[in-house]
Structures are given as structure tokens and as C-alpha cells.
């Protein structure tokens, strides 16, 4: 037992040193890390926090979103509350007016968010009326607010993304959701490579790229490592990490695949494998981490989403701001 403990500590020191050099763990090393027993959690967190501090200091990046177009999604993602394939009772509405988007962005900025994302349901956004609303909102945000302007609009081509960039869009968010090997288990209405190509296109155009996934869908530990490896190959700038909050009416409504400790180990895995990237904790945080939410930063996160999510409520912003202050961290300007 003593020998095994010593070997684990030696392995973690090796992994920590490699991450601090900016290399990140290999696929095989990621497997070793994610499969360490839960009893080693605080040893893992101690190393992950050192890596986070080395690359990100004590600044916390806050982001917020608006669900600008809700429901009527033709995709069959098994966790998707906005999918037309399932009866979830989710609120549906077309693209909101640009004034509404700017209004919510202003409120988010007052709550400390430095990045604001316009999110729409569906495979893509292509209608001229919707594009005009987005362009107007982006221009007004650019003129009136100091927030970074982001959007999550689905699978997009280079021409449409270029138009949005010309209108003032700075960041593009598009999750891969899970590992390539597991993706057919959660979505059959489009191919994984379409998502990958959207991320590549956003990178090509010079967008700051946000790309991560949802955990607790039934994927294996190894598939979590697989996703991290793919994101490293794509060289994304920020990894949003979501934990499944099962929605009634979806195929995954009864899923209970995560514990708070598993969530923290997932965050640490991504910090070890992508040491210099932004790691932002988003949907499902309070449901899955419960009283252990404040440990996300020890696990390696340097950002979180505040306010409400797409179809579920988040914590009150003042509670999250107090948590950041109580931890001795500071908001990124």
C-alpha cells in the first residue's frame, strides 16, 4: 500500500512537471490519470491547481449567454431539451430582437461577465432575417459594451462566419459534445466531422474558438481522454465543460452517470492535457458538483458561466461572485 502510494505520487509529479512545461499529457498518460482511484483526488487537485496558477494566475474568466432562439431543433441529440424529436415542454420562440440581446448583454456585463455569447437552437443559422438581427446586435454591443462578443450558432460555413466577423463577432463557440467514438450513440442526424470542420473554419478565420463537450452521457473514462486529445489536435482556445443535467422527455432523462469527484477529475484531466488553455465550467455545475462547486478552480478551471443556461436556471450571479471573492481569486477584466 505504501509502495503504491509512493508510485502514484511519483507519477503525478512527472505529469505535473510535463504539464508545467506546456506539453500536456499524452493520450496514454491521460488514461493513467483519469483511472487513478478517487482516494487520490486531493493529490490530483494539488497538481492541477499548480498548473492552473502557472498559466492563468488567480484570474477567473466569467461568461454569460442568451438563448436567442429556442426550440424547433431538428437534431436528435439524446440530451437535447430543444429537439423536436422529444416532448420536453421547452419554451420555443424565433430569433429575439437585437435590442433584447443587447439588454441581456448589458446586464451580464454588470454581473462581471467579460464574454457574452448569443446562442441559437438548430443545426445552423442561415436566414437573412436572423443574420441581420445578429449583425445589428453585434454592432450595438461593439459600440456600447466592453464585453468579448461570442456566438454559438451551430454548423456554419466560411462565408457566413466571415460575415459575422465583419459585423463584430470575436469568438465562436461550437462543442463537439463527446468523443468521436461515442458520438453515434448520442446523435445520428449529422456527422461528427461536420462539427470538427466548423471549428477548423472558425480557427482559419482567426476567431477565438470555444469548443468542449457534455459529460455524463454514458461515455467511458477513456472517451473523455479521447475528446481531450481531439481538442488538443484542433488547438482550440477555450474548453467549455458541461455536466449533464438530465431533461425530462429526453432519452437521457434518468441518467445519473456522474459524482462530484468524477466531475473534478474530468476538469483536472483537461488541465493536465491542455495546460495553457482556458477551461470554463458551464451547464450542470450546481446539479452535479453540489457543495463541491468551489473546488472547480483547484481542479484546474479558470472560468465559469454565470447566470442562467439555455433551458435551465443557474445560480444567482451574486452567489458566484461571492464564491470567487471568498476563494481569494479575482475577476479577469
C-alpha positions in Angstrom: 0.0 0.0 0.0 2.8 2.4 1.0 4.7 1.5 -2.2 1.6 2.0 -4.4 1.0 5.4 -2.8 4.6 6.5 -3.4 4.4 5.3 -7.0 1.2 7.3 -7.6 2.8 10.5 -6.1 5.9 10.0 -8.3 3.6 9.6 -11.4 1.7 12.8 -10.5 4.9 14.7 -10.1 6.0 13.6 -13.5 2.7 14.5 -15.1 2.7 17.9 -13.3 6.2 18.7 -14.5 5.3 17.8 -18.1 2.2 20.0 -18.0 4.1 22.9 -16.4 6.4 22.8 -19.5 3.3 23.3 -21.6 3.5 19.9 -23.2 0.3 18.3 -21.8 -0.2 14.6 -21.1 -0.2 12.1 -23.9 -3.3 10.0 -24.7 -1.8 7.1 -22.7 -0.9 9.3 -19.7 -4.4 10.8 -19.7 -5.7 7.2 -19.3 -3.5 6.7 -16.3 -4.6 9.9 -14.7 -8.3 9.5 -15.2 -8.2 6.0 -13.9 -6.5 6.9 -10.6 -8.6 5.9 -7.6 -10.8 8.6 -6.1 -8.7 8.3 -2.9 -6.1 10.3 -4.8 -8.4 13.2 -5.6 -6.7 15.8 -3.5 -3.3 14.9 -4.8 -4.6 15.4 -8.3 -6.2 18.7 -7.4 -3.0 19.9 -5.8 -1.1 19.4 -9.0 -3.9 20.7 -11.2 -4.0 23.9 -9.2 -0.3 24.5 -9.7 -0.7 24.1 -13.4 -3.7 26.5 -13.5 -1.8 29.1 -11.4 1.3 28.8 -13.6 -0.6 29.5 -16.8 -3.6 31.5 -15.7 -2.7 33.0 -12.3 -5.6 33.8 -10.0 -7.9 35.4 -12.6 -11.3 34.0 -13.2 -12.9 34.5 -16.6 -16.7 34.9 -16.4 -19.0 34.4 -19.4 -22.7 34.6 -19.9 -25.2 33.7 -22.6 -28.6 34.4 -24.1 -30.9 31.7 -25.5 -31.7 33.9 -28.6 -33.7 31.3 -30.5 -35.3 28.4 -28.6 -36.6 25.0 -29.6 -37.5 23.6 -33.0 -34.1 21.9 -33.3 -34.1 19.1 -36.0 -31.1 17.3 -34.4 -31.7 14.2 -32.3 -29.1 14.7 -29.6 -30.1 12.4 -26.8 -29.6 15.1 -24.2 -31.3 17.9 -26.2 -34.2 19.6 -24.5 -34.8 21.7 -27.6 -35.0 18.8 -30.0 -38.2 18.3 -32.0 -37.7 14.5 -31.6 -38.7 14.7 -27.9 -41.6 16.0 -25.9 -39.8 18.1 -23.3 -42.2 21.1 -22.9 -39.4 23.5 -23.5 -40.3 27.1 -24.4 -40.0 27.8 -28.1 -39.6 31.1 -29.9 -37.9 32.6 -33.0 -34.8 34.8 -33.0 -35.3 37.6 -30.5 -34.9 41.3 -31.4 -31.4 42.8 -31.3 -32.4 45.1 -28.5 -33.2 42.1 -26.3 -29.8 40.6 -27.0 -28.0 43.9 -26.1 -30.2 44.4 -23.0 -29.2 40.9 -21.6 -25.5 41.6 -22.6 -25.5 44.8 -20.6 -27.0 43.0 -17.5 -24.4 40.3 -17.9 -21.5 42.8 -18.0 -22.8 44.4 -14.8 -22.6 41.0 -13.2 -18.9 40.7 -14.1 -19.1 38.7 -17.4 -16.3 39.6 -19.7 -17.6 37.4 -22.5 -21.2 37.3 -23.8 -22.5 34.7 -26.2 -25.5 34.7 -28.5 -26.8 31.1 -28.6 -29.4 29.7 -31.0 -31.0 26.3 -31.3 -31.0 24.3 -34.5 -28.4 22.9 -36.9 -27.4 26.3 -38.3 -28.4 29.9 -38.8 -28.8 31.0 -42.4 -31.9 33.0 -42.9 -31.3 36.6 -43.9 -33.6 38.0 -41.2 -31.8 36.1 -38.5 -28.4 37.1 -39.9 -29.5 40.8 -39.9 -30.6 40.6 -36.3 -27.2 39.1 -35.3 -25.3 41.7 -37.2 -27.2 44.6 -35.7 -26.8 43.1 -32.1 -23.1 42.6 -32.6 -22.6 46.1 -33.9 -24.5 47.6 -31.0 -22.6 45.5 -28.5 -19.3 46.6 -30.1 -20.3 50.3 -29.8 -21.8 50.2 -26.2 -20.1 47.4 -24.2 -16.6 46.2 -23.3 -17.5 42.5 -23.4 -16.0 40.0 -25.8 -18.6 39.1 -28.4 -19.2 35.4 -28.9 -21.8 33.3 -30.7 -22.9 29.7 -30.8 -24.9 29.2 -34.0 -24.3 25.6 -35.0 -22.6 24.2 -38.1 -21.5 27.2 -40.2 -19.7 27.7 -43.5 -16.8 30.1 -44.1 -18.8 32.7 -45.9 -21.4 33.1 -43.1 -18.8 33.2 -40.4 -16.9 35.8 -42.3 -20.0 38.0 -42.5 -20.4 37.7 -38.7 -16.7 38.5 -38.2 -17.2 41.6 -40.3 -20.1 42.6 -38.1 -18.0 42.4 -34.9 -18.0 38.8 -33.8 -14.8 37.9 -32.0 -15.3 34.4 -30.6 -17.0 31.3 -32.0 -18.4 28.5 -29.8 -19.1 25.1 -31.2 -19.0 22.0 -29.0 -18.1 18.5 -30.2 -20.2 17.3 -27.3 -18.3 14.0 -26.8 -15.6 11.7 -28.3 -15.8 10.7 -31.9 -16.1 7.1 -31.0 -19.2 7.8 -28.8 -20.9 10.4 -30.9 -23.1 8.0 -32.8 -24.7 6.9 -29.5 -26.0 10.5 -28.9 -26.6 11.9 -32.3 -27.5 10.4 -35.7 -28.7 13.5 -37.6 -25.3 14.9 -38.6 -21.7 13.6 -38.8 -19.0 14.4 -36.2 -16.7 15.7 -39.0 -19.2 18.5 -39.7 -18.6 19.8 -36.2 -14.9 19.4 -36.5 -14.9 21.3 -39.8 -16.8 24.2 -38.2 -14.2 24.5 -35.5 -11.4 24.4 -38.1 -13.2 27.0 -40.2 -13.5 29.3 -37.1 -9.8 28.9 -36.4 -8.9 29.6 -40.0 -10.8 32.9 -39.8 -8.9 33.9 -36.7 -11.8 33.5 -34.2 -11.0 32.8 -30.6 -12.5 29.2 -30.5 -14.5 27.7 -27.7 -15.0 24.0 -28.1 -15.8 21.4 -25.4 -18.5 18.9 -24.5 -21.0 17.4 -22.2 -20.0 14.8 -19.7 -22.2 12.1 -18.1 -23.8 11.0 -21.4 -22.7 7.4 -20.8 -19.2 7.8 -22.3 -16.3 5.9 -20.8 -13.4 7.4 -19.0 -11.2 6.6 -22.0 -13.6 8.5 -24.3 -13.2 11.6 -22.1 -9.5 11.4 -22.8 -10.2 10.9 -26.5 -12.2 14.1 -26.6 -9.4 16.0 -24.8 -6.9 14.6 -27.4 -9.1 15.8 -30.3 -9.4 19.3 -28.8 -5.7 19.5 -28.5 -5.2 18.4 -32.1 -7.7 21.2 -33.1 -5.8 23.7 -30.9 -8.9 25.3 -29.6 -8.5 28.3 -27.3 -11.1 27.5 -24.6 -12.8 24.3 -23.4 -16.3 24.7 -22.0 -17.1 21.8 -19.8 -20.7 20.9 -19.2 -22.1 18.1 -16.9 -25.4 16.5 -17.9 -28.4 17.9 -16.2 -31.0 15.3 -17.5 -34.1 16.9 -19.0 -37.5 15.2 -18.7 -38.6 13.8 -22.1 -35.1 13.2 -23.5 -33.7 9.6 -23.8 -31.2 10.5 -21.0 -33.8 11.8 -18.6 -33.0 9.2 -16.0 -29.2 9.3 -16.3 -27.1 9.5 -13.1 -23.6 8.9 -14.5 -21.6 11.4 -12.6 -20.4 12.1 -9.0 -18.9 15.3 -7.8 -15.5 13.6 -7.6 -15.8 12.4 -11.2 -16.6 16.0 -12.3 -13.5 17.3 -10.6 -11.3 14.6 -12.1 -12.7 15.5 -15.6 -11.7 19.1 -15.1 -8.2 18.1 -13.9 -7.8 15.8 -16.9 -8.3 18.7 -19.3 -6.0 20.9 -17.3 -3.3 18.3 -17.4 -3.8 17.6 -21.1 -4.3 21.2 -22.3 -2.3 23.1 -19.7 -2.3 26.5 -21.3 -5.9 26.7 -22.5 -8.9 28.4 -20.8 -11.1 25.9 -19.1 -14.6 27.1 -18.3 -17.2 25.3 -16.3 -20.7 25.7 -17.7 -24.0 23.8 -17.6 -24.9 21.3 -14.9 -22.4 22.7 -12.4 -24.6 23.1 -9.4 -26.6 19.9 -10.1 -23.5 17.6 -10.3 -20.9 19.3 -8.1 -23.4 20.4 -5.4 -21.4 21.5 -2.3 -18.1 20.9 -4.1 -18.5 23.7 -6.7 -15.8 25.9 -5.2 -13.2 23.1 -6.0 -13.5 23.6 -9.7 -10.6 26.1 -9.6 -8.5 23.8 -7.6 -9.2 21.2 -10.2 -7.8 23.5 -12.9 -10.7 25.6 -14.2 -10.0 29.3 -14.7 -13.5 30.3 -15.8 -17.2 29.6 -15.3 -20.5 30.6 -16.8 -22.7 32.8 -14.6 -26.4 33.4 -14.8 -28.9 31.1 -16.5 -28.2 28.4 -19.1 -30.2 27.6 -22.2 -33.3 25.9 -20.7 -32.4 25.7 -17.0 -31.7 28.2 -14.3 -28.2 28.9 -13.0 -27.2 30.2 -9.6 -27.7 33.8 -8.7 -24.7 35.8 -10.0 -24.1 37.3 -6.6 -23.5 33.8 -5.2 -20.9 33.0 -7.8 -19.2 36.4 -7.3 -19.1 35.8 -3.6 -17.5 32.4 -4.1 -14.8 33.8 -6.3 -14.1 36.5 -3.7 -14.1 34.0 -0.8 -11.5 31.9 -2.6 -9.2 34.9 -2.9 -9.5 34.9 -6.7 -10.1 38.0 -8.9 -12.2 38.6 -12.0 -10.4 38.8 -15.3 -11.0 42.3 -16.7 
